[in-house]
Amino acid sequence: MANPIQIEQITERVERLLVRYEELQRTNTLLAAQLDTLTQERDSLKSRLSAARARVDALLERLPESTAQAAPKGSA
């Protein structure tokens, strides 16, 4: 059977493990919240990018045909 010193050591280790477990739970909760925030931000940025692309495409459609063809030749 374990002597009192061994029991005390085991008790201390278990208490340290419980404290560490609680810290990890809090960290995990914070990281999950941060992930949610970043996911929402990413989705918002993707939506804004899509809208900007649509606006650029609409502007390109409005360009006269001669201007649209001359631009690539002039930039080359």
Secondary structure as the mmCIF struct_conf table of DSSP 4:
data_model
#
loop_
_struct_conf.conf_type_id
_struct_conf.id
_struct_conf.beg_label_comp_id
_struct_conf.beg_label_asym_id
_struct_conf.beg_label_seq_id
_struct_conf.end_label_comp_id
_struct_conf.end_label_asym_id
_struct_conf.end_label_seq_id
HELX_RH_AL_P HELX_RH_AL_P1 PRO A 4 ARG A 62
BEND BEND1 LEU A 63 LEU A 63
HELX_RH_AL_P HELX_RH_AL_P2 GLU A 65 SER A 75
#
